[in-house]
């Protein structure tokens, strides 16, 4: 069987949505709210402290308390939330939260 050739979308298709989403997330990496959240999680030793399990960690993931979701339906408003809508999580806590959110999304 030959592979079915995917036709390019003329305009605003899934490929373009993914590119736009990635570009906007790059801008978010430098936003003030994210910087405040990172600073809030940094202790005097230079380590980060997970806001969920309270453990010291060399790496922190800045997570949106309310999931951002897809590009449709208020993506930018949820992405660029105040620093109070963000939390610093260790890799383990972030992975567990993401797994739960993905499972809940599949149930919808």
Secondary structure, DSSP 8 states (H G I E B T S, - for coil): ---------SSS-HHHHHHHHHHHHHHHTT-HHHHHHHHHHB-TTS-EE-TTT--EES--EEEESS----STTTHHHHHT--GGGEEEE-HHHHHHHHHHHHHHHHH-
